[in-house]
Structures are given as structure tokens and as C-alpha cells.
Amino acid sequence: MEGFQQLLIAYLEAAKPYAIGFAAGLVAGWLL
């Protein structure tokens, strides 16, 4: 169970830039 939690954290760290870029694109599309 502990290994799964570490894997999840590593996945979230890797996906963070994409999530931020997606949110920024969504906001930019909404504003424009």
C-alpha cells in the first residue's frame, strides 16, 4: 500500500505541468 502511495505522488508530480497548462489554456480560451 505504501508503494502505491509513492507511485501516486510521483504520478501527480509528473502530471502537474500538464494540469497547469491545461487549466491555463482553459482560462485563456474562456477569456478570449
C-alpha positions in Angstrom: 0.0 0.0 0.0 2.9 2.3 0.8 4.5 1.7 -2.6 1.2 2.6 -4.3 1.1 5.9 -2.4 4.6 6.8 -3.6 3.7 5.8 -7.1 0.6 8.1 -7.0 2.7 11.0 -5.6 5.3 10.5 -8.4 2.5 10.4 -11.0 0.9 13.6 -9.6 4.3 15.4 -9.7 4.8 14.3 -13.3 1.3 15.4 -14.4 1.3 18.8 -12.6 2.8 20.8 -15.5 0.3 19.3 -17.9 -2.6 20.1 -15.5 -1.4 23.7 -15.1 -1.0 24.1 -18.9 -4.5 22.6 -19.4 -6.0 24.9 -16.8 -4.2 27.9 -18.3 -5.4 27.1 -21.8 -8.9 26.6 -20.5 -8.9 30.0 -18.8 -7.3 31.7 -21.8 -9.9 30.2 -24.1 -12.7 31.3 -21.8 -11.3 34.9 -21.5 -10.6 35.1 -25.3 
